Amino acid sequence: MKTVMIVLVAAAMLATVGVLIAGLLGLARNPDNGARSNRLMRYRIGFQFLALVLFGLLMLLTRG
C-alpha cells in the first residue's frame, strides 16, 4: 500500500508540474488566450490539492 501511495503522490506531482509548464508555455505563445490559461491553472490547483491529500495520507500510513 505504501508503494502505491508513493507512486500516486509522484504522479500527482508530475501532473502538477506538467500543467504548470503547459500553462506557462501557452501564455508565452499566445498571451491573448486567457480562458485557456485560466482553465490550466484551475487544473494545476486541483492537482496540487490531490498531491497534498495523497501526501498527507502517505504520512499517516508511514507514521506507525
C-alpha positions as CSV (number, residue, x, y, z in Angstrom):
1,M,0.0,0.0,0.0
2,K,2.8,2.4,0.8
3,T,4.4,1.8,-2.6
4,V,1.2,2.6,-4.3
5,M,0.8,5.8,-2.4
6,I,4.3,6.9,-3.3
7,V,3.6,6.3,-6.9
8,L,0.3,8.2,-6.8
9,V,1.9,11.1,-5.0
10,A,4.7,11.2,-7.6
11,A,2.2,11.0,-10.4
12,A,0.1,13.9,-8.9
13,M,3.3,16.0,-8.5
14,L,4.4,15.3,-12.1
15,A,0.9,16.2,-13.3
16,T,1.1,19.5,-11.4
17,V,4.4,20.4,-13.0
18,G,3.2,19.3,-16.4
19,V,0.1,21.5,-16.3
20,L,2.1,24.4,-14.9
21,I,4.6,24.2,-17.8
22,A,1.8,23.8,-20.3
23,G,0.1,26.9,-18.9
24,L,3.3,29.0,-18.9
25,L,4.2,28.0,-22.5
26,G,0.6,28.7,-23.6
27,L,0.7,32.1,-22.0
28,A,4.1,32.9,-23.6
29,R,3.0,31.8,-27.0
30,N,-0.4,33.4,-27.0
31,P,-1.0,35.9,-24.2
32,D,-4.5,36.8,-25.5
33,N,-5.9,33.3,-24.8
34,G,-6.8,34.0,-21.1
35,A,-9.6,31.4,-20.9
36,R,-7.2,28.5,-21.7
37,S,-4.6,29.8,-19.2
38,N,-7.3,30.1,-16.5
39,R,-8.5,26.5,-17.2
40,L,-5.0,25.1,-17.0
41,M,-4.3,27.0,-13.8
42,R,-7.5,25.5,-12.3
43,Y,-6.3,22.1,-13.2
44,R,-3.0,22.9,-11.6
45,I,-4.7,23.8,-8.4
46,G,-6.7,20.6,-8.5
47,F,-3.6,18.5,-9.0
48,Q,-1.8,20.3,-6.2
49,F,-4.7,19.6,-3.8
50,L,-4.7,16.0,-4.8
51,A,-0.9,15.7,-4.3
52,L,-1.2,17.3,-0.8
53,V,-4.1,15.0,0.2
54,L,-2.2,11.9,-1.0
55,F,1.0,13.1,0.7
56,G,-1.0,13.6,3.9
57,L,-2.4,10.0,3.6
58,L,1.1,8.7,2.9
59,M,2.4,10.4,6.1
60,L,-0.4,8.8,8.1
61,L,0.4,5.4,6.7
62,T,4.1,5.6,7.5
63,R,3.6,7.1,10.9
64,G,3.2,3.9,12.8
